[in-house]
């Protein structure tokens, strides 16, 4: 997914290069897995286990270094403001808690009486957020709260 963000969908040349990128990416990943399986098995069986675990550890540190080295040149795709807020689960759950806190003094609002009664029985105080949030968001907040 990160590699796909580096190509502009609107540019036909970059759109074409995107498919080539994924072909080479899949090939490199497969070749790396094959080489790793062969080399690490040989090193662990014939040399030492510590060296067999140390080589992948050092290669991951080296890969992280090169990844962080290029952060100034990466493209970040955030999308529109509405899409960004709707995709962020923390924002959705926070919006439910804020709406429930704002509506906490309402005893029986008319809008809650018209809502379907498919909500769960746990954490009924969050049902007051259904005035401004949909039931899926409220149920999502209840599920997260039940994990805590």
C-alpha positions as CSV (number, residue, x, y, z in Angstrom):
1,X,0.0,0.0,0.0
2,X,2.8,2.4,0.7
3,X,4.4,1.7,-2.7
4,X,1.1,2.5,-4.4
5,X,0.9,5.9,-2.8
6,X,4.2,6.9,-4.5
7,X,2.4,6.9,-7.9
8,X,0.0,9.5,-9.2
9,X,-3.2,7.9,-10.5
10,X,-3.9,11.0,-12.8
11,X,-0.6,10.7,-14.6
12,X,-0.8,8.0,-17.3
13,X,3.0,7.3,-17.2
14,X,3.0,6.9,-13.4
15,X,-0.2,4.7,-13.6
16,X,1.6,2.4,-16.0
17,X,4.8,2.4,-13.9
18,X,2.6,1.4,-10.9
19,X,1.9,-2.1,-12.4
20,X,5.6,-2.5,-13.3
21,X,6.5,-1.5,-9.7
22,X,4.2,-4.2,-8.3
23,X,5.7,-6.9,-10.6
24,X,9.2,-6.1,-9.5
25,X,8.1,-5.7,-5.9
26,X,6.6,-9.2,-5.9
27,X,9.7,-10.7,-7.7
28,X,12.1,-9.0,-5.2
29,X,10.0,-10.2,-2.3
30,X,9.9,-13.8,-3.6
31,X,13.7,-13.8,-4.4
32,X,14.4,-12.4,-0.9
33,X,12.3,-15.1,0.8
34,X,14.1,-17.8,-1.2
35,X,17.6,-16.4,-0.4
36,X,16.7,-16.0,3.2
37,X,15.4,-19.5,3.6
38,X,18.6,-20.9,1.9
39,X,21.1,-18.7,3.7
40,X,19.6,-18.7,7.2
41,X,19.1,-22.5,7.2
42,X,22.7,-23.0,6.1
43,X,24.1,-20.5,8.7
44,X,21.9,-21.9,11.5
45,X,22.8,-25.6,10.8
46,X,26.5,-25.2,10.0
47,X,27.8,-22.0,11.8
48,X,25.7,-20.9,14.8
49,X,22.2,-20.0,15.8
50,X,23.2,-16.6,17.1
51,X,24.6,-15.7,13.7
52,X,21.5,-17.1,12.0
53,X,19.3,-14.8,14.0
54,X,21.8,-11.8,13.9
55,X,21.9,-11.6,10.1
56,X,18.1,-11.0,9.7
57,X,18.2,-8.6,12.7
58,X,20.9,-6.5,11.1
59,X,19.2,-6.6,7.7
60,X,16.0,-5.3,9.2
61,X,17.8,-2.5,11.0
62,X,19.5,-1.6,7.7
63,X,16.2,-1.7,5.8
64,X,14.6,0.6,8.5
65,X,17.6,3.0,8.1
66,X,17.1,3.2,4.3
67,X,13.4,3.6,4.7
68,X,13.8,6.5,7.2
69,X,16.5,8.0,5.0
70,X,14.0,8.6,2.2
71,X,11.1,10.0,4.2
72,X,11.7,13.5,2.8
73,X,11.0,12.3,-0.7
74,X,7.9,10.1,0.0
75,X,4.4,11.1,-1.1
76,X,1.8,11.0,1.6
77,X,-1.8,10.4,0.5
78,X,-4.2,11.7,3.1
79,X,-7.4,12.1,1.1
80,X,-10.0,14.8,1.7
81,X,-10.9,16.1,5.1
82,X,-14.2,14.2,5.3
83,X,-12.7,10.9,4.2
84,X,-9.8,11.3,6.6
85,X,-12.1,11.8,9.6
86,X,-14.5,9.0,8.6
87,X,-11.6,6.5,8.2
88,X,-10.0,7.3,11.5
89,X,-11.5,5.0,14.2
90,X,-10.3,7.2,17.0
91,X,-12.1,10.2,15.6
92,X,-15.3,8.2,15.1
93,X,-15.2,6.8,18.6
94,X,-14.3,10.1,20.1
95,X,-17.2,11.7,18.3
96,X,-19.6,9.2,19.9
97,X,-18.2,9.9,23.4
98,X,-18.5,13.7,22.8
99,X,-22.1,13.4,21.5
100,X,-23.0,11.2,24.5
101,X,-21.5,13.7,26.9
102,X,-23.4,16.6,25.2
103,X,-26.7,14.8,25.4
104,X,-26.2,13.3,28.9
105,X,-28.9,15.6,30.5
106,X,-31.6,14.6,28.0
107,X,-33.9,12.1,29.7
108,X,-35.9,10.8,26.7
109,X,-35.4,12.7,23.6
110,X,-37.9,12.2,20.8
111,X,-35.3,11.2,18.3
112,X,-34.1,8.3,20.5
113,X,-37.7,7.0,20.7
114,X,-37.8,6.8,16.9
115,X,-34.5,4.9,16.6
116,X,-34.5,1.1,16.1
117,X,-34.0,-0.9,19.3
118,X,-31.2,-3.1,17.9
119,X,-28.6,-1.5,20.1
120,X,-26.8,-3.7,22.6
121,X,-27.8,-3.6,26.3
122,X,-24.3,-2.8,27.5
123,X,-23.2,0.8,28.0
124,X,-26.7,2.3,27.4
125,X,-25.4,5.8,28.2
126,X,-23.8,5.8,24.7
127,X,-27.2,5.5,23.1
128,X,-27.7,9.2,23.7
129,X,-25.1,9.8,21.0
130,X,-27.5,8.4,18.3
131,X,-29.0,11.9,18.0
132,X,-25.9,13.0,16.0
133,X,-24.1,9.7,15.3
134,X,-25.3,6.6,13.4
135,X,-25.9,3.3,15.2
136,X,-22.9,1.6,13.7
137,X,-20.6,4.2,15.2
138,X,-22.3,3.9,18.6
139,X,-22.0,0.1,18.5
140,X,-18.3,0.4,17.5
141,X,-17.7,2.6,20.5
142,X,-19.5,0.1,22.8
143,X,-17.3,-2.7,21.4
144,X,-14.1,-0.8,22.1
145,X,-15.3,0.2,25.6
146,X,-16.1,-3.5,26.3
147,X,-12.5,-4.4,25.5
148,X,-11.3,-2.0,28.2
